[in-house]
Structures are given as structure tokens and as C-alpha cells.
Amino acid sequence: MPTIDSVKDKQEENENQEEFNFDCTISQINNCDFSKWYPKYKKISLKSHIIPLEEEFINYLNEDGIYLPFNDNGQPQKFYQAERDEYDSDWSSDEYEDEDEDEANNKIPSFPLLEKQINTVIEEFNGKVFPKLNWSAPKDAAWISISQSLKCTNPSEIFLLLKSSDFINHDISHAYENCSDYKAPSNEHIEKPDSKSQSPQVNEKSITRPETFHLVLRKWYDLLPSMEFRCFVRDNELIGICQRDYVTYYDFLHEIKDELEDIILDFFEDHIKGTFDDPNYVFDVYINKRNRRIFLLDFNPFSITTDALLFNWPELLKLNEFEFRLVESEAHAKETSHGGINPIYSTNCVPKELIDFGEGKTLLEFTEKFAKELQQMSLKEDDDSDDDDNNNKETNTNSKASTSDNK
């Protein structure tokens, strides 16, 4: 699931095209919860394990700052320890180090049972897994990992990705907020959960989140982005397919487009159609380039909260004939990626203002304009500094004159 900001951006985009009228309910969101659909489609999906999460771990993910819990030996994990060492060398004196460290350590949680469960799954899946929560994977946080991907080989890598992701935060705190039957609870109707409870106590009419969150660990495969496809189903009919990586042009896809279409349509008819709990939904698939075997990756609601990629939602509501869309050329790829300066999830890595500043510009144009802006800011700061100096001189002169008069 995308973040609140990206949902608002999509809503504005669709409203600019034409009025957008259809509702998404909490039930539809829940039907796309991995723990809900995976048992039914396990045989046609990637190998995965589902681990229920304690409320204490959800509280940890919700806390400000990026730090890792203690490992199962009660010791700080590598990412946190490195951060502490750097902090101590700059700011702490030797006489306070022990006291500061003890105070910081008392605030760090530990999840030995969860770590043990994760390590067991990692070992079963040949040492590499792909993490996600009920709906979302922390794709927006891949930049923070050493591998620049979601491939994880130990619990600390998983915790770091989850703690750094806006998508994960959206799953935890905002999953239902765009639903037509969502009712925000008033303060008097909600109690903050303690670390042992499974979910917050809320008014019966107010459902703010699922009762239980799950950590999903999927076996890691080196999937080719070019072979991932998004499929849109309306009234139990497949109305559209497009490539999942919508900012890249793959010329070979056009040569096998008809074959890919047949594979996906057959897969839908044989395994998906009429079996999902809603008539309207979106699902993602992956096709093995070598043997053409197809796998179900995920389900998403037929809603503005799901990225329409090469389509837009108003046309998906009215589409009368099936369409299979691919990125048509390098120019088309540049257009879908906002001129190449705005790749997928880039706004989660750098300030949004910087992305907006460079939109539609080449790298050279962006660099030149950015340098000019910095120069102008520097000149303005110099002018402000001169004004402050002159004001200070004037104040001092007036002060001296006043003192002389008093004498």
C-alpha cells in the first residue's frame, strides 16, 4: 500500500481527469490481507511463512527514530551500536558514557522469540527472505539496505527495513482511512494498548486497524522486474494488464506480448476467476522468463489506494474492452518516470521539494538551476548579514549619543 501523501496525489490526478466515484470498504481491504488470501492460493504463489506479531513489536515500529532492538543475546545489534559509537565520539565525555549507555539501553526493546522464528524461516529458505506486513512490503526503504534491495539474511536487516518504511507505517496506522465505512474513533473511545494486548480497545463502531498484524517472510528469488505484471479485475472479468515496472522500456516484451497475454488469461480463468472474495480487485503475477511458469504475487483492492500504473482509475471504471499495456518506447518510459529524474520511490529517499524542483529537467539543467538557486540564497544571506551589521552600528551610535546626552 502506498503512503497517505501518494494516495492524495493520485486522488488529485484522477479528479483532474474526471469525477472519481466508487467506494472501497474495510472488508475489501481485509480480503487483500496476505494472511487472508495466501492459504487459498498457496500452491500457485511463492513460498512464504506468516508470523503473528505481538503488540509490543508494533509499538516499536510506531516509535520515532530508527534503531534496532537487542538481539536474542541481550546485546545491541550492529546498526544501533555503530550509531551509538559515532554519537559518543562526538558528544560524550568518558565520565558520562556508561551512564548514557545504560539509559539508552533501558529504552531498547528485545524480541528474542520473534528473532528465533525469523532465523528458523531464513534457514528453511536457504538463507534469504523477502519481508512484508499484512499488505505492504518496505520497497520504499530498500535504499537503506546494503544490498539496495529487500533481500534479508538476518533479523536486523528485516527490522531496519520495517522501521524505515513509510509503506509499513501506512499499513499500521492508516490502512483503513480511505475506506467509505471507516469511522475515526474519538479520544474517549480508544485506549492505548499495553505491550501485552493484541490490539487497541476501541468503540465497536470504530475499526481503525486489523486485530493482528503479521510479518510475512517470502523465499527470496531473483525476480526480473520486466516479467512482473499487474492485472485489473472488474465484476469478475479481467479488463486490463500492464507491466509492473512502468518506468522502464523492455523491447523484448513487445515480441512476446501475445504469448504473455495468453498465459495470464489462462491463469486467471483456471485459478483466480470466481475464487476471490470480491468481484473487483487487482492482482500481480510473475512469469518465469525461461520456462514461462506463472506465479501469483499479491492481491490489492480495486481502489485509488492501488497504483493504476499505465492506466488511470477513471478509465478502468469505464473500460469496455480488454487492454494489455506495455511501455511503448524510451520516450514513453521517460514520460512515465517524469523525465527520468523521478524514479519509483525516489520521494521516499530525498525531500519532495528537491524532486519537484527537478521535475521535467535533464541532469545538466537540474544541476545548473540548483547551482544558481544556491548562489542566490548565498547572496541573500550576505545582504541580510550586511543589513544586520548596519542596524547594529546604528543602534550602537544611538546608544552612545543617548549616553552623552545623559552625561
C-alpha positions as CSV (number, residue, x, y, z in Angstrom):
1,M,0.0,0.0,0.0
2,P,1.3,3.5,-0.8
3,T,1.5,6.3,1.8
4,I,-1.1,8.9,2.6
5,D,0.7,11.5,0.5
6,S,0.9,9.3,-2.6
7,V,-2.8,8.4,-2.2
8,K,-3.7,12.2,-2.1
9,D,-1.6,12.8,-5.2
10,K,-3.4,10.0,-7.1
11,Q,-6.8,11.4,-6.0
12,E,-5.9,14.8,-7.3
13,E,-4.6,13.3,-10.5
14,N,-7.9,11.4,-11.1
15,E,-10.1,14.3,-10.1
16,N,-8.3,16.4,-12.7
17,Q,-9.3,13.9,-15.3
18,E,-13.0,13.4,-14.3
19,E,-15.0,12.7,-11.2
20,F,-14.0,9.6,-9.4
21,N,-17.0,7.7,-7.9
22,F,-16.6,4.4,-6.2
23,D,-16.1,3.2,-2.7
24,C,-13.6,0.9,-1.1
25,T,-14.6,-0.8,2.2
26,I,-12.7,-2.2,5.1
27,S,-13.9,-5.7,4.1
28,Q,-12.2,-5.3,0.7
29,I,-9.0,-4.1,2.3
30,N,-9.1,-7.1,4.7
31,N,-9.6,-9.5,1.8
32,C,-6.3,-8.4,0.4
33,D,-4.5,-9.1,3.7
34,F,-1.8,-11.7,2.9
35,S,-2.8,-13.9,5.8
36,K,-6.4,-14.0,4.4
37,W,-5.7,-15.0,0.8
38,Y,-2.4,-16.9,0.9
39,P,-3.7,-20.2,2.4
40,K,-6.2,-20.5,-0.5
41,Y,-3.6,-19.7,-3.3
42,K,-0.5,-21.2,-1.7
43,K,0.1,-23.7,-4.5
44,I,0.3,-21.0,-7.2
45,S,2.3,-18.4,-5.2
46,L,5.8,-18.1,-3.9
47,K,6.8,-20.0,-0.7
48,S,6.0,-17.9,2.4
49,H,5.7,-18.1,6.1
50,I,3.3,-15.9,8.2
51,I,4.4,-14.9,11.8
52,P,1.8,-13.2,14.1
53,L,3.3,-10.0,15.7
54,E,2.9,-9.0,19.3
55,E,1.6,-5.5,20.1
56,E,5.0,-4.6,21.7
57,F,6.7,-5.0,18.3
58,I,4.0,-2.8,16.6
59,N,4.6,-0.2,19.2
60,Y,8.4,-0.4,18.4
61,L,7.7,0.2,14.7
62,N,5.5,3.2,15.6
63,E,8.1,4.9,17.8
64,D,10.1,7.8,16.4
65,G,13.7,7.2,15.3
66,I,15.5,4.4,13.6
67,Y,17.1,2.0,16.0
68,L,17.3,-1.8,16.3
69,P,16.2,-3.9,19.2
70,F,18.6,-6.0,21.3
71,N,19.4,-9.4,19.8
72,D,18.5,-12.7,21.5
73,N,21.7,-12.5,23.5
74,G,20.7,-9.2,25.0
75,Q,23.3,-7.2,23.0
76,P,22.8,-4.2,20.8
77,Q,22.7,-5.1,17.1
78,K,25.2,-3.8,14.7
79,F,23.3,-0.9,13.1
80,Y,22.4,0.6,16.5
81,Q,25.8,0.0,18.0
82,A,27.5,1.8,15.1
83,E,25.2,4.8,15.6
84,R,26.0,4.9,19.3
85,D,29.7,4.8,18.8
86,E,29.6,7.7,16.4
87,Y,27.4,9.7,18.8
88,D,29.6,9.0,21.8
89,S,32.8,10.1,20.0
90,D,31.3,13.5,19.1
91,W,29.3,14.4,22.1
92,S,30.0,12.3,25.3
93,S,32.9,12.5,27.7
94,D,34.3,9.4,29.2
95,E,32.8,10.0,32.7
96,Y,29.2,10.1,31.3
97,E,29.5,7.3,28.7
98,D,28.5,4.4,31.0
99,E,25.5,6.4,32.4
100,D,24.3,7.4,28.9
101,E,24.7,3.9,27.5
102,D,22.7,2.4,30.4
103,E,19.9,4.9,30.0
104,A,19.7,4.3,26.2
105,N,19.8,0.5,26.7
106,N,16.9,0.6,29.1
107,K,14.8,2.1,26.3
108,I,15.6,-0.5,23.7
109,P,13.2,-3.4,23.3
110,S,14.1,-7.0,22.7
111,F,12.2,-9.7,20.7
112,P,14.0,-13.0,21.2
113,L,11.1,-15.2,20.3
114,L,10.4,-13.3,17.0
115,E,14.1,-13.4,16.2
116,K,14.2,-17.1,16.7
117,Q,11.1,-17.6,14.4
118,I,12.7,-15.4,11.8
119,N,16.0,-17.3,11.9
120,T,14.2,-20.6,11.5
121,V,12.4,-19.4,8.4
122,I,15.6,-17.9,6.9
123,E,17.4,-21.2,7.4
124,E,14.5,-23.1,5.8
125,F,14.5,-20.7,2.8
126,N,18.3,-21.1,2.1
127,G,19.4,-18.0,4.0
128,K,17.5,-15.3,2.1
129,V,14.0,-13.9,2.6
130,F,11.8,-11.0,1.4
131,P,9.8,-9.3,4.2
132,K,6.4,-7.6,4.2
133,L,3.5,-6.9,6.6
134,N,-0.2,-7.6,6.1
135,W,-0.4,-5.7,2.8
136,S,2.8,-3.9,2.0
137,A,6.5,-4.6,1.5
138,P,9.0,-1.9,2.6
139,K,10.0,-1.2,-1.0
140,D,10.4,2.5,-0.3
141,A,13.1,1.7,2.2
142,A,15.3,-0.5,0.0
143,W,17.8,2.3,-0.4
144,I,18.8,2.0,3.3
145,S,19.9,-1.7,3.0
146,I,23.4,-2.7,2.0
147,S,22.1,-4.7,-1.0
148,Q,19.8,-1.8,-2.1
149,S,17.0,-4.5,-2.2
150,L,14.6,-6.3,0.1
151,K,16.8,-9.4,0.3
152,C,17.4,-10.1,4.0
153,T,19.7,-12.6,5.6
154,N,19.1,-11.9,9.3
155,P,16.5,-10.3,11.7
156,S,18.3,-7.0,12.0
157,E,18.1,-6.3,8.2
158,I,14.3,-7.0,8.4
159,F,13.8,-4.8,11.4
160,L,15.8,-1.9,9.7
161,L,13.6,-2.1,6.6
162,L,10.3,-2.2,8.5
163,K,11.4,0.6,10.8
164,S,12.4,2.8,7.9
165,S,9.4,2.4,5.6
166,D,6.5,4.8,5.1
167,F,4.6,1.9,3.4
168,I,4.8,-0.1,6.6
169,N,3.7,2.9,8.7
170,H,0.7,3.2,6.4
171,D,-0.2,-0.4,7.0
172,I,0.0,0.0,10.7
173,S,-1.7,3.4,11.2
174,H,-3.7,4.3,8.1
175,A,-4.8,1.2,6.2
176,Y,-8.5,1.9,6.6
177,E,-8.6,5.7,6.4
178,N,-9.6,5.8,2.7
179,C,-12.5,3.4,3.2
180,S,-16.1,4.5,2.9
181,D,-17.1,2.8,6.1
182,Y,-14.1,4.0,8.2
183,K,-15.0,5.9,11.3
184,A,-12.2,7.7,13.1
185,P,-12.5,7.0,16.9
186,S,-12.9,9.8,19.3
187,N,-10.3,10.1,22.1
188,E,-12.8,8.9,24.7
189,H,-13.5,5.7,22.8
190,I,-9.9,4.5,22.4
191,E,-7.4,3.3,24.9
192,K,-3.7,2.9,24.2
193,P,-2.8,-0.8,24.1
194,D,-0.3,-2.1,26.6
195,S,2.6,-4.3,25.4
196,K,0.8,-7.5,26.2
197,S,-2.5,-6.8,24.5
198,Q,-3.2,-7.9,20.9
199,S,-5.0,-4.8,19.7
200,P,-6.2,-1.4,21.0
201,Q,-9.6,-1.3,22.7
202,V,-12.0,0.8,20.5
203,N,-15.6,1.7,20.2
204,E,-17.5,-1.1,18.4
205,K,-18.4,1.3,15.6
206,S,-14.8,2.3,15.1
207,I,-12.4,-0.1,13.3
208,T,-9.1,1.6,12.9
209,R,-6.8,-1.4,12.2
210,P,-6.7,-5.2,11.9
211,E,-6.9,-7.2,15.1
212,T,-3.5,-8.7,14.5
213,F,-0.5,-7.7,12.3
214,H,1.6,-10.4,10.6
215,L,5.2,-10.5,9.4
216,V,5.3,-12.3,6.1
217,L,8.6,-13.8,5.1
218,R,8.8,-15.0,1.5
219,K,11.5,-17.0,0.0
220,W,13.9,-14.8,-1.9
221,Y,14.0,-15.2,-5.7
222,D,15.9,-13.0,-8.1
223,L,12.8,-11.9,-10.0
224,L,13.2,-9.9,-13.2
225,P,11.2,-6.6,-13.0
226,S,10.4,-6.9,-16.7
227,M,8.3,-10.1,-16.0
228,E,6.0,-8.7,-13.3
229,F,2.5,-7.7,-14.4
230,R,-0.5,-6.0,-12.8
231,C,-4.0,-7.3,-13.6
232,F,-7.2,-5.4,-13.0
233,V,-10.5,-7.3,-12.4
234,R,-13.9,-5.6,-12.5
235,D,-17.1,-7.6,-12.0
236,N,-15.1,-10.8,-12.1
237,E,-13.8,-10.1,-15.6
238,L,-10.1,-9.3,-16.4
239,I,-10.2,-5.9,-18.1
240,G,-6.6,-4.8,-18.1
241,I,-3.0,-5.9,-17.8
242,C,0.1,-3.8,-17.7
243,Q,3.8,-4.2,-16.8
244,R,4.6,-3.6,-13.2
245,D,7.8,-1.7,-13.8
246,Y,6.1,1.2,-15.6
247,V,9.2,3.4,-15.8
248,T,11.4,1.1,-18.0
249,Y,11.2,0.2,-21.7
250,Y,11.8,-3.5,-22.4
251,D,11.8,-4.0,-26.2
252,F,11.6,-7.8,-26.0
253,L,8.2,-7.7,-24.2
254,H,6.6,-6.5,-27.4
255,E,7.9,-9.6,-29.3
256,I,6.2,-11.9,-26.8
257,K,3.2,-9.8,-25.9
258,D,0.6,-12.2,-27.3
259,E,2.1,-15.2,-25.6
260,L,2.2,-13.3,-22.2
261,E,-1.4,-12.3,-22.6
262,D,-2.5,-15.9,-23.3
263,I,-0.5,-17.2,-20.2
264,I,-2.1,-14.6,-17.9
265,L,-5.6,-15.0,-19.2
266,D,-5.4,-18.8,-18.9
267,F,-4.0,-18.5,-15.3
268,F,-6.9,-16.1,-14.4
269,E,-9.5,-18.5,-15.8
270,D,-8.0,-21.6,-14.2
271,H,-7.1,-20.3,-10.8
272,I,-8.4,-16.9,-9.9
273,K,-11.7,-16.1,-11.5
274,G,-14.7,-16.6,-9.2
275,T,-12.5,-17.7,-6.2
276,F,-11.5,-14.4,-4.7
277,D,-13.8,-12.9,-2.1
278,D,-14.6,-9.7,-4.1
279,P,-15.8,-9.2,-7.7
280,N,-13.5,-6.2,-8.1
281,Y,-9.8,-6.5,-7.3
282,V,-6.2,-6.2,-8.6
283,F,-3.6,-9.0,-8.6
284,D,0.1,-9.1,-9.5
285,V,1.8,-12.0,-11.2
286,Y,5.3,-13.0,-12.2
287,I,6.2,-15.1,-15.3
288,N,9.4,-17.1,-15.3
289,K,11.2,-15.9,-18.5
290,R,12.9,-19.2,-19.0
291,N,10.1,-21.7,-18.6
292,R,7.0,-19.4,-18.7
293,R,5.7,-20.7,-15.4
294,I,3.4,-18.1,-13.7
295,F,3.2,-17.2,-10.0
296,L,0.7,-15.2,-8.0
297,L,2.5,-12.4,-6.1
298,D,-0.2,-10.3,-4.4
299,F,-3.8,-9.0,-4.3
300,N,-4.7,-5.3,-4.0
301,P,-8.1,-3.6,-3.7
302,F,-9.7,-2.2,-6.8
303,S,-9.3,1.3,-5.4
304,I,-7.5,4.6,-5.7
305,T,-5.1,3.3,-3.0
306,T,-3.7,0.9,-5.6
307,D,-1.4,2.3,-8.2
308,A,-3.0,2.0,-11.7
309,L,0.4,2.3,-13.3
310,L,-0.1,2.6,-17.1
311,F,-3.8,3.1,-16.7
312,N,-5.8,5.6,-14.6
313,W,-8.7,4.8,-12.4
314,P,-11.5,6.7,-14.2
315,E,-10.8,4.8,-17.4
316,L,-10.6,1.5,-15.5
317,L,-14.1,2.1,-14.3
318,K,-15.4,2.6,-17.8
319,L,-13.1,0.3,-19.9
320,N,-15.3,-1.9,-22.1
321,E,-12.6,-3.8,-24.0
322,F,-9.7,-5.7,-22.6
323,E,-6.3,-4.0,-22.9
324,F,-2.7,-5.1,-22.3
325,R,-0.4,-2.1,-22.0
326,L,3.4,-2.0,-22.1
327,V,5.8,0.9,-22.0
328,E,6.0,1.6,-25.8
329,S,9.4,3.3,-26.1
330,E,12.3,5.0,-24.3
331,A,10.4,8.3,-24.7
332,H,7.3,6.8,-23.1
333,A,9.5,5.5,-20.2
334,K,10.9,8.9,-19.7
335,E,7.4,10.3,-19.6
336,T,6.1,7.8,-17.0
337,S,9.2,8.5,-14.9
338,H,8.8,12.3,-15.0
339,G,11.7,12.8,-17.3
340,G,13.9,10.2,-15.6
341,I,14.5,12.5,-12.6
342,N,11.7,10.8,-10.6
343,P,12.2,7.0,-10.4
344,I,9.9,4.8,-8.3
345,Y,10.0,5.7,-4.6
346,S,12.5,8.5,-5.1
347,T,10.4,10.8,-2.9
348,N,10.9,8.4,0.0
349,C,14.7,8.8,-0.3
350,V,15.1,12.6,-0.7
351,P,13.0,15.7,0.2
352,K,9.9,16.0,-2.0
353,E,10.8,19.7,-2.7
354,L,14.0,18.5,-4.4
355,I,12.1,16.1,-6.7
356,D,9.6,18.9,-7.6
357,F,12.4,21.3,-8.2
358,G,14.0,18.9,-10.8
359,E,10.8,17.6,-12.5
360,G,11.0,17.8,-16.3
361,K,14.6,18.8,-16.4
362,T,17.7,16.9,-17.6
363,L,20.5,16.3,-15.2
364,L,22.5,19.1,-16.6
365,E,19.6,21.6,-16.4
366,F,18.8,20.5,-12.9
367,T,22.5,20.9,-11.8
368,E,22.7,24.4,-13.4
369,K,19.5,25.6,-11.9
370,F,20.3,24.2,-8.5
371,A,23.7,26.0,-8.5
372,K,22.0,29.3,-9.4
373,E,19.5,28.9,-6.6
374,L,22.3,28.2,-4.1
375,Q,24.2,31.3,-5.3
376,Q,21.1,33.5,-5.0
377,M,20.5,32.1,-1.5
378,S,24.1,32.9,-0.6
379,L,23.8,36.5,-1.9
380,K,20.6,37.0,0.0
381,E,22.2,35.7,3.2
382,D,25.1,38.2,2.6
383,D,22.6,41.0,2.1
384,D,20.8,40.1,5.3
385,S,24.1,39.9,7.2
386,D,25.1,43.4,5.9
387,D,21.7,44.8,7.0
388,D,22.1,43.3,10.5
389,D,25.6,44.8,10.8
390,N,24.3,48.3,9.7
391,N,21.4,48.0,12.2
392,N,23.8,47.1,14.9
393,K,26.1,50.0,14.1
394,E,23.1,52.4,14.0
395,T,21.9,51.1,17.4
396,N,25.4,51.5,18.9
397,T,25.7,55.1,17.6
398,N,22.3,56.0,19.0
399,S,23.2,54.4,22.3
400,K,26.4,56.4,22.5
401,A,24.5,59.7,21.7
402,S,22.0,58.9,24.3
403,T,24.7,58.2,26.9
404,S,26.4,61.5,26.0
405,D,23.2,63.5,26.5
406,N,22.6,61.9,29.9
407,K,26.1,63.0,31.0
